């Protein structure tokens, strides 16, 4: 009798769970309908195209289609790794992102701390507006401005160099200057916009913590170090994880516009190579393999950094 009752009880549990789930969905059906739109969008435009990843392991021919093309296994991956340009592409991609992470990531945090510490609210708003505006400049216009300002003939920067007796420098035609110009212009364009989330996080820090630190005799720098930064540390960690998640993805459009034969040694990255070899030359399978290789590195870095952040900072994406 007891076994029969237990069996009936376990069988009734899934039914009760289904009924409770149906009640929850029916009570807020409008929200679930709104959620259905982004789910369908992701399924169609993000997960659906994953079917085409198999061409990275095939010798894809548009005439034969994906299913009719012959399998070649890991041949495209081996070809890429063994190519003479592999290490150049990998180093350029990693170095640009690494230097961006070291220099571009902290600057919006410092800007947010500076804006919140300004006592004159009118001046604080002016600073925010000035730093926000460059974000709305298109990439094409931004590259055009760089070409104008850094031009060896009449460019403002070279005019200053010549005024001090120096020779004009062809900045955009130099492989040695490319990464500096690319990263510094990115910082100038995006630091104000990226600081918004940190300013919002700082506004949520308990003011009583500042008052307590002030009563204990802490200076302004001490209050920033011991109150402000710990207060926004979870936000910093989450954004750092997200940045590392697309570590191997460089600003393709901007690099392509700034790229020329003279700076190719420093400007040729994986994304631009995929464009030139895949779109211009039609090597679809080869570049699909390179893109998959790039994405797998991003995924591995995301998992590792997320796990490290969960252990050390007790903050993570999952």
C-alpha positions in Angstrom: 0.0 0.0 0.0 2.8 2.4 0.9 4.6 1.7 -2.3 1.5 2.3 -4.3 0.9 5.5 -2.5 4.5 6.7 -3.1 4.2 5.8 -6.8 1.0 7.8 -7.1 2.6 10.7 -5.2 5.6 10.8 -7.5 3.4 10.6 -10.6 1.2 13.5 -9.4 4.2 15.8 -8.8 5.0 16.4 -12.5 1.3 17.1 -13.1 1.2 19.7 -10.3 4.4 21.3 -11.6 2.9 21.5 -15.1 -0.3 23.0 -13.8 1.6 25.6 -11.7 3.7 26.5 -14.7 0.7 26.9 -16.9 -1.0 29.1 -14.3 2.1 31.3 -14.1 2.3 31.6 -17.9 -1.4 32.3 -18.3 -1.4 34.9 -15.6 1.4 36.9 -17.3 1.0 35.8 -20.9 1.6 39.3 -22.3 5.1 39.4 -20.9 5.8 35.9 -22.4 4.5 37.1 -25.7 6.9 40.0 -25.6 9.8 37.6 -24.7 8.9 35.5 -27.7 10.0 38.2 -30.1 13.7 38.3 -29.1 13.8 34.5 -28.6 12.7 34.0 -32.3 15.1 36.7 -33.4 18.0 34.9 -31.8 16.9 31.5 -33.0 16.6 32.7 -36.6 19.5 35.1 -37.0 22.0 33.8 -34.4 21.5 30.1 -33.9 20.1 29.3 -37.3 23.2 30.3 -39.2 25.3 28.0 -37.1 24.2 25.3 -39.5 26.6 26.8 -42.0 29.6 26.3 -39.8 30.1 22.9 -41.3 31.6 24.5 -44.4 34.7 25.1 -42.2 35.2 21.3 -42.4 34.3 21.0 -46.1 35.6 22.2 -49.5 32.5 24.4 -50.0 31.3 25.0 -53.5 28.3 27.4 -54.0 27.2 25.3 -57.0 27.1 22.1 -54.9 25.7 23.7 -51.8 26.6 22.9 -48.2 25.3 19.3 -48.2 26.9 18.5 -51.6 30.4 19.7 -50.8 33.1 17.3 -49.9 34.4 16.9 -46.3 38.0 17.8 -45.7 38.2 17.6 -41.9 40.7 19.9 -40.3 42.6 20.7 -43.5 41.6 24.4 -43.5 42.7 24.8 -39.8 46.0 23.2 -40.6 46.5 25.4 -43.6 45.9 28.5 -41.5 48.1 27.5 -38.6 51.0 26.5 -40.9 50.7 29.6 -43.1 53.5 32.3 -43.0 51.1 35.0 -42.0 49.5 33.1 -39.0 51.7 34.6 -36.3 51.5 38.1 -37.7 47.7 38.0 -37.8 47.6 36.5 -34.3 50.0 38.9 -32.8 48.4 42.0 -34.4 44.9 40.9 -33.2 46.1 40.0 -29.6 48.3 43.1 -29.2 45.7 45.6 -30.3 43.1 44.0 -27.9 45.6 43.6 -25.1 46.7 47.2 -25.2 43.1 48.4 -25.6 42.3 46.4 -22.5 45.2 47.8 -20.5 44.7 51.4 -21.5 41.2 51.9 -22.8 39.3 49.9 -20.1 40.4 51.9 -17.0 40.0 55.4 -18.5 36.1 55.4 -18.5 36.3 54.3 -14.8 38.7 57.2 -14.0 36.4 59.6 -16.0 33.4 58.5 -14.0 35.2 59.0 -10.7 36.3 62.4 -11.9 32.8 63.5 -13.0 31.2 62.3 -9.7 33.9 64.1 -7.6 33.4 67.5 -9.4 31.4 69.6 -6.9 30.2 72.1 -9.5 27.3 70.3 -11.1 27.1 72.6 -14.1 30.8 72.0 -15.0 30.2 68.3 -14.4 27.5 68.2 -17.0 29.7 70.2 -19.5 32.4 67.6 -19.0 30.0 64.7 -19.6 28.5 66.3 -22.8 32.0 67.0 -24.2 33.1 63.5 -23.6 29.9 61.9 -24.9 29.8 63.8 -28.3 32.6 61.9 -30.0 30.7 58.6 -29.6 28.1 59.8 -32.1 30.7 60.5 -34.9 30.6 57.8 -37.5 33.6 55.6 -38.1 34.1 56.9 -41.7 34.1 60.5 -40.4 36.4 59.6 -37.6 39.0 58.1 -40.0 38.6 61.1 -42.2 39.3 63.4 -39.3 42.4 61.3 -38.5 43.6 61.6 -42.1 43.1 65.4 -41.9 44.7 66.0 -38.5 47.7 63.7 -39.1 48.3 64.6 -42.8 52.0 65.3 -43.5 50.9 68.2 -45.7 49.2 70.9 -43.6 48.0 68.6 -40.8 47.7 70.4 -37.4 50.0 67.9 -35.7 52.7 68.0 -38.3 52.4 71.8 -38.5 53.3 71.9 -34.8 56.2 69.5 -35.4 57.5 71.7 -38.2 57.1 74.8 -36.1 59.6 73.3 -33.6 62.1 72.4 -36.4 61.1 68.8 -36.9 60.3 66.9 -40.1 56.7 65.9 -40.9 55.8 62.4 -39.9 53.6 60.1 -42.1 51.6 58.7 -39.1 49.0 56.8 -41.0 51.6 55.3 -43.4 53.8 54.0 -40.6 53.4 50.5 -39.1 55.0 51.7 -35.9 52.3 54.4 -35.3 49.2 52.4 -36.4 48.3 50.7 -33.1 48.9 53.9 -31.1 46.7 56.0 -33.3 44.0 53.3 -33.5 43.8 52.7 -29.7 44.1 56.4 -28.7 41.4 57.4 -31.1 39.1 54.7 -29.8 39.7 55.9 -26.3 38.8 59.5 -27.2 35.7 58.4 -29.1 34.3 56.0 -26.6 35.4 56.9 -23.1 32.6 59.3 -22.4 29.9 56.9 -23.5 31.4 53.9 -21.7 31.6 56.0 -18.5 27.8 56.3 -18.3 27.3 52.9 -16.7 30.0 53.6 -14.1 28.5 57.0 -13.2 25.1 55.2 -12.7 26.8 52.6 -10.5 28.5 55.3 -8.4 25.2 57.0 -7.9 24.0 53.8 -6.2 26.7 53.7 -3.6 25.4 54.4 -0.1 26.2 58.1 0.8 26.5 57.1 4.5 29.7 55.2 3.6 31.2 58.4 2.4 30.1 60.2 5.5 31.5 57.5 7.8 34.8 57.5 5.9 35.0 61.3 6.1 34.3 61.3 9.9 37.2 58.8 10.2 39.5 61.3 8.6 39.8 59.7 5.2 40.9 62.1 2.4 39.1 62.3 -0.9 41.5 59.9 -2.5 41.1 57.5 0.4 37.3 57.7 0.0 37.6 56.9 -3.7 39.9 54.0 -3.1 38.0 52.4 -0.1 34.4 53.4 -0.9 33.8 54.3 -4.5 35.9 51.6 -6.2 34.7 48.7 -4.0 31.1 50.0 -4.5 31.3 49.6 -8.3 33.7 46.6 -8.4 30.9 44.1 -9.4 30.1 46.3 -12.4 33.8 46.6 -13.3 34.2 42.8 -13.2 31.1 42.1 -15.3 32.2 44.6 -18.0 35.7 43.2 -17.9 34.4 39.7 -18.5 32.2 41.0 -21.4 35.2 42.8 -22.9 37.4 39.6 -22.7 34.5 37.7 -24.3 35.1 39.5 -27.6 38.9 39.8 -27.1 39.8 38.5 -30.5 37.2 40.8 -32.3 38.8 44.0 -33.4 37.1 47.1 -34.8 37.0 45.6 -38.4 35.5 48.7 -40.2 37.9 51.2 -38.7 41.0 49.1 -39.3 39.9 48.4 -42.9 39.5 52.2 -43.5 42.9 53.0 -41.9 44.7 50.1 -43.6 47.1 50.6 -46.5 50.1 48.7 -47.9 52.6 50.7 -45.9 51.1 49.9 -42.5 49.9 46.4 -43.3 52.5 44.8 -41.1 50.7 46.2 -38.0 47.1 46.6 -39.3 46.5 43.2 -40.8 44.3 41.3 -38.3 42.2 38.2 -38.4 39.0 40.0 -39.2 40.5 42.0 -42.1 42.1 38.9 -43.5 38.8 37.0 -43.4 37.2 39.9 -45.3 40.0 39.9 -48.0 40.3 36.2 -48.4 36.6 35.3 -47.9 34.6 38.1 -49.5 37.1 39.3 -52.1 38.8 36.0 -53.1 35.8 33.7 -52.4 37.6 31.3 -50.1 34.5 30.6 -48.0 35.5 27.4 -46.3 39.0 28.6 -45.4 37.8 31.8 -43.9 34.9 30.0 -42.1 37.5 27.9 -40.4 39.5 31.0 -39.4 36.4 32.6 -38.0 35.5 29.5 -36.0 39.1 29.4 -34.7 38.8 33.0 -33.6 35.4 32.4 -31.9 36.7 29.3 -30.0 39.5 31.4 -28.6 36.9 34.0 -27.5 34.8 31.3 -25.9 37.7 29.8 -24.0 38.8 33.2 -22.7 35.3 34.0 -21.6 34.9 30.8 -19.6 38.4 31.1 -18.0 37.9 34.8 -17.0 34.4 34.2 -15.7 35.6 31.2 -13.6 38.5 33.3 -12.2 36.2 36.2 -11.4 33.8 33.9 -9.6 36.5 32.6 -7.4 38.4 35.8 -6.7 35.8 38.6 -6.8 32.6 36.4 -6.2 31.1 38.1 -9.3 30.5 36.4 -12.6 28.1 36.1 -15.5 27.0 32.7 -14.5 
